[in-house]
């Protein structure tokens, strides 16, 4: 990377995302050369490692900063960053990607019946993402609703696997841990399984406290599924509470269980929330919309 940065003739360079080492190394090289540099930091304000002195220095020296939400922009302004060079750029999805998804195919593959209610989690399976809280909430529901199945896609930390190992043997068959979600590898078959999982599920739940946005909510809405997230950070800006999903206090398994029960028992509410979510995605959160915003920023910075 570095020989290209030192010799390449770039009009503008976008760096993402803090706190990874390449941001600082590449950024200071580009800025020293006078090449317009834009940084999309995706700051997670709950973690100090995202706000070390190198992070603030490189953000201050950059030509522009891309914020995923107005919440992230407000927090960066409080850190002393120049408001005039912070642009809010909505994240998105590609609607054409969903044309071949098939929920029935996913249910057949894993042996789900038509009566099974699938709760989907897609993300890094850890406490901060709300994965353990989700299991705790479902443990409260399984005695009453034995047809609830949890499908969890993503890598997990040691605490996740330790928690699974210590579960009641009667509970463990309700959990389908499908491992790495395959976004980084980007293999078509793995990606298609994720799209099928979103299509097959009844609702998507990721009550995380560490997301700067959360594209997975958009993915659930694309197939008209309601979502549940945590009432923290940028989430109230992403999820319209009681319109296209629910927000719950982070770590509160009791309230999460209540909201899951409310959605599973009300087909009309699930469909209504899912429909509102899709309308919002198509209006504001497609990559074609994002590209228009980015083009304007590129032209202004260059």
C-alpha positions as CSV (number, residue, x, y, z in Angstrom):
1,X,0.0,0.0,0.0
2,X,2.7,2.5,1.0
3,X,4.6,2.7,-2.3
4,X,1.3,3.4,-4.1
5,X,0.4,6.1,-1.5
6,X,3.9,7.7,-1.9
7,X,3.9,7.7,-5.7
8,X,0.3,7.5,-6.9
9,X,-1.6,10.4,-8.4
10,X,-4.8,10.5,-6.6
11,X,-7.6,13.1,-6.8
12,X,-9.1,12.2,-3.5
13,X,-8.7,9.3,-1.1
14,X,-11.3,7.9,1.4
15,X,-10.0,6.1,4.5
16,X,-12.0,3.8,6.7
17,X,-12.3,3.1,9.5
18,X,-10.8,4.2,12.8
19,X,-9.1,2.8,14.9
20,X,-7.1,0.6,12.5
21,X,-3.4,1.3,12.0
22,X,-3.6,1.9,8.3
23,X,-5.8,5.0,8.8
24,X,-3.1,6.9,10.6
25,X,-0.2,5.7,8.5
26,X,-1.9,6.3,5.2
27,X,-3.5,9.5,6.3
28,X,-0.4,11.3,7.4
29,X,1.4,10.3,4.2
30,X,-1.5,11.6,2.1
31,X,-1.9,14.8,4.0
32,X,1.9,15.4,3.9
33,X,1.6,15.1,0.1
34,X,-1.3,17.6,0.0
35,X,-3.7,15.0,-1.4
36,X,-7.4,15.6,-0.4
37,X,-8.2,13.1,2.3
38,X,-11.6,12.1,3.5
39,X,-12.1,9.8,6.6
40,X,-15.1,7.7,7.4
41,X,-14.3,6.9,11.0
42,X,-17.5,5.1,12.1
43,X,-16.7,6.1,15.7
44,X,-17.9,3.8,18.5
45,X,-18.0,6.3,21.4
46,X,-18.4,3.6,24.0
47,X,-14.8,2.5,23.5
48,X,-11.9,4.7,24.4
49,X,-9.7,3.1,21.8
50,X,-11.6,4.8,19.0
51,X,-10.7,8.2,20.5
52,X,-7.0,8.1,21.1
53,X,-4.8,11.1,20.4
54,X,-3.8,9.8,16.9
55,X,-7.5,9.5,16.0
56,X,-8.3,13.0,16.9
57,X,-5.2,14.4,15.2
58,X,-5.9,12.7,11.9
59,X,-9.5,13.7,12.0
60,X,-8.6,17.3,12.7
61,X,-6.1,17.4,9.8
62,X,-8.3,15.6,7.2
63,X,-10.2,17.6,4.5
64,X,-13.5,16.0,5.3
65,X,-15.1,13.6,7.7
66,X,-18.0,11.3,6.9
67,X,-20.5,10.7,9.7
68,X,-23.0,7.8,9.5
69,X,-25.6,9.7,11.6
70,X,-26.4,13.1,13.0
71,X,-25.6,11.6,16.4
72,X,-22.1,10.8,15.3
73,X,-21.7,14.3,13.9
74,X,-22.9,15.9,17.1
75,X,-20.5,13.8,19.2
76,X,-17.6,14.7,16.9
77,X,-18.4,18.5,17.2
78,X,-18.2,18.1,21.0
79,X,-14.7,16.7,20.6
80,X,-13.7,20.0,19.0
81,X,-13.8,18.9,15.3
82,X,-14.7,21.5,12.7
83,X,-18.5,21.2,12.0
84,X,-18.1,22.6,8.5
85,X,-16.0,19.6,7.3
86,X,-18.3,16.9,8.8
87,X,-20.8,15.5,6.3
88,X,-23.6,13.1,7.2
89,X,-23.7,10.3,4.6
90,X,-26.5,7.8,5.0
91,X,-25.5,4.1,4.6
92,X,-27.4,1.9,2.3
93,X,-28.2,-1.4,0.6
94,X,-28.4,-2.5,-3.0
95,X,-32.1,-3.4,-3.7
96,X,-31.2,-5.5,-6.7
97,X,-29.2,-7.8,-4.5
98,X,-32.4,-9.1,-3.0
99,X,-34.1,-10.4,-6.2
100,X,-32.9,-14.0,-5.8
101,X,-33.3,-14.4,-2.0
102,X,-35.5,-17.3,-0.9
103,X,-36.7,-17.8,2.7
104,X,-38.4,-21.1,1.9
105,X,-35.0,-22.4,0.7
106,X,-33.4,-21.4,4.0
107,X,-36.1,-23.1,6.1
108,X,-35.9,-26.3,4.1
109,X,-32.1,-26.4,4.4
110,X,-32.2,-26.2,8.2
111,X,-35.4,-28.2,8.8
112,X,-37.6,-25.4,10.1
113,X,-41.3,-26.1,10.0
114,X,-44.0,-23.6,8.8
115,X,-45.0,-23.1,12.5
116,X,-41.5,-22.2,13.7
117,X,-40.9,-18.6,14.5
118,X,-37.4,-17.5,13.6
119,X,-35.5,-14.8,15.5
120,X,-32.5,-13.7,13.5
121,X,-29.2,-12.2,14.8
122,X,-26.5,-11.1,12.3
123,X,-23.3,-9.6,13.7
124,X,-20.4,-10.4,16.0
125,X,-21.8,-12.5,18.8
126,X,-20.7,-10.9,22.0
127,X,-22.2,-9.1,25.0
128,X,-21.8,-5.6,23.6
129,X,-23.8,-6.6,20.5
130,X,-26.6,-7.8,22.7
131,X,-26.2,-11.5,21.7
132,X,-26.2,-12.8,25.3
133,X,-29.1,-10.6,26.3
134,X,-31.0,-12.0,23.4
135,X,-30.5,-15.6,24.6
136,X,-31.5,-14.6,28.1
137,X,-34.7,-13.1,26.8
138,X,-35.5,-16.2,24.8
139,X,-34.9,-18.4,27.8
140,X,-37.9,-16.6,29.4
141,X,-40.0,-17.3,26.3
142,X,-39.1,-20.9,25.3
143,X,-41.2,-22.6,28.0
144,X,-44.3,-20.7,26.7
145,X,-43.3,-20.7,23.0
146,X,-41.3,-23.8,22.1
147,X,-41.5,-23.1,18.4
148,X,-39.2,-20.1,18.7
149,X,-35.8,-20.7,17.0
150,X,-32.8,-18.4,17.2
151,X,-30.6,-18.2,14.1
152,X,-27.3,-16.5,14.9
153,X,-24.9,-15.6,12.0
154,X,-21.5,-14.1,12.7
155,X,-18.3,-14.8,14.6
156,X,-18.5,-15.2,18.3
157,X,-16.2,-14.4,21.2
158,X,-15.1,-16.9,24.0
159,X,-17.9,-15.7,26.3
160,X,-20.5,-16.5,23.6
161,X,-19.3,-20.1,23.2
162,X,-18.9,-20.6,26.9
163,X,-22.5,-19.4,27.4
164,X,-23.8,-21.8,24.7
165,X,-21.9,-24.7,26.4
166,X,-23.5,-24.0,29.8
167,X,-27.1,-23.7,28.5
168,X,-29.7,-26.2,29.5
169,X,-29.6,-29.2,27.2
170,X,-33.3,-28.7,26.4
171,X,-32.6,-25.1,25.3
172,X,-29.6,-25.8,23.0
173,X,-31.7,-27.3,20.1
174,X,-33.5,-24.0,19.8
175,X,-30.3,-22.2,18.8
176,X,-28.8,-22.5,15.3
177,X,-25.3,-21.0,15.4
178,X,-24.3,-20.6,11.8
179,X,-20.8,-19.1,12.4
180,X,-19.1,-16.4,10.3
181,X,-21.5,-14.3,8.2
182,X,-19.1,-14.2,5.3
183,X,-19.2,-10.5,4.5
184,X,-15.4,-10.2,4.4
185,X,-15.0,-13.2,2.2
186,X,-17.9,-12.0,0.0
187,X,-18.5,-15.4,-1.4
188,X,-21.8,-15.4,-3.3
189,X,-23.1,-18.6,-1.7
190,X,-22.4,-17.4,1.8
191,X,-23.9,-14.0,1.0
192,X,-27.0,-15.6,-0.5
193,X,-27.5,-17.7,2.7
194,X,-27.6,-14.5,4.7
195,X,-30.2,-12.9,2.4
196,X,-32.2,-16.1,2.6
197,X,-32.0,-16.0,6.4
198,X,-33.4,-12.4,6.5
199,X,-36.2,-13.5,4.2
200,X,-37.0,-16.6,6.3
201,X,-37.0,-14.9,9.7
202,X,-40.0,-13.5,11.5
203,X,-38.1,-10.6,13.1
204,X,-34.5,-9.4,13.4
205,X,-33.1,-8.6,16.8
206,X,-29.7,-7.0,17.5
207,X,-29.9,-4.9,20.7
208,X,-26.3,-3.6,20.4
209,X,-24.7,-0.8,22.2
210,X,-21.7,-0.4,20.0
211,X,-23.0,0.3,16.4
212,X,-22.5,3.6,14.8
213,X,-25.3,2.8,12.4
214,X,-26.2,-0.9,11.6
215,X,-26.7,-1.9,8.0
216,X,-28.2,-5.1,9.2
217,X,-31.4,-3.3,10.2
218,X,-31.7,-2.0,6.6
219,X,-31.2,-5.6,5.3
220,X,-34.1,-6.8,7.5
221,X,-36.4,-4.0,6.3
222,X,-35.6,-4.8,2.7
223,X,-37.6,-8.0,3.1
224,X,-40.2,-6.2,5.3
225,X,-39.2,-7.6,8.7
226,X,-39.5,-5.6,11.9
227,X,-36.4,-5.0,14.0
228,X,-35.4,-4.6,17.6
229,X,-32.4,-2.6,18.6
230,X,-31.1,-0.9,21.8
231,X,-32.1,2.6,22.9
232,X,-28.6,4.0,22.8
233,X,-26.3,6.1,20.6
234,X,-27.4,6.6,17.0
235,X,-30.1,3.8,17.2
236,X,-33.1,6.1,17.8
237,X,-32.0,7.9,14.5
238,X,-31.9,4.6,12.6
239,X,-35.0,2.8,14.1
240,X,-38.2,4.7,14.4
241,X,-39.5,3.3,17.7
242,X,-43.0,1.7,17.4
243,X,-43.0,2.6,13.6
244,X,-40.6,0.2,11.9
245,X,-39.3,-1.6,15.0
246,X,-38.7,-1.4,18.8
247,X,-36.0,0.1,20.9
248,X,-35.2,-1.5,24.3
249,X,-32.8,-0.5,27.1
250,X,-29.5,-2.2,26.5
251,X,-29.0,-5.3,28.5
252,X,-32.6,-5.6,29.7
253,X,-33.7,-9.1,28.9
254,X,-37.2,-8.7,30.5
255,X,-38.2,-5.8,28.3
256,X,-36.6,-7.4,25.2
257,X,-38.7,-10.6,25.9
258,X,-41.8,-8.5,26.2
259,X,-41.2,-6.8,22.8
260,X,-40.4,-10.1,21.1
261,X,-43.6,-11.6,22.5
262,X,-45.6,-8.6,21.3
263,X,-44.3,-9.0,17.7
264,X,-44.6,-12.7,17.5
265,X,-48.2,-12.6,18.7
266,X,-49.3,-9.8,16.3
267,X,-48.9,-10.7,12.6
268,X,-50.4,-7.4,11.5
269,X,-47.9,-5.4,13.6
270,X,-45.0,-7.3,12.2
271,X,-46.1,-6.7,8.6
272,X,-46.9,-3.0,9.3
273,X,-43.5,-2.3,10.8
274,X,-41.7,-4.3,8.1
275,X,-43.5,-2.4,5.4
276,X,-42.7,1.0,7.0
277,X,-39.0,-0.1,7.2
278,X,-38.8,-1.0,3.6
279,X,-40.4,2.3,2.5
280,X,-37.8,4.2,4.5
281,X,-34.9,2.2,3.1
282,X,-36.0,2.7,-0.5
283,X,-36.5,6.4,0.1
284,X,-33.3,7.2,2.0
285,X,-30.9,4.2,2.3
286,X,-30.0,2.8,-1.1
287,X,-26.4,3.0,-2.4
288,X,-27.6,5.0,-5.4
289,X,-28.8,7.7,-3.0
290,X,-25.5,7.5,-1.0
291,X,-23.5,7.8,-4.2
292,X,-25.2,11.1,-5.2
293,X,-24.2,12.5,-1.8
294,X,-20.6,11.3,-2.1
295,X,-20.2,12.8,-5.6
296,X,-21.1,16.2,-4.2
297,X,-18.6,15.8,-1.4
298,X,-15.8,14.6,-3.8
299,X,-16.4,17.6,-6.1
300,X,-16.4,20.1,-3.2
301,X,-13.2,18.6,-1.6
302,X,-11.3,18.4,-4.9
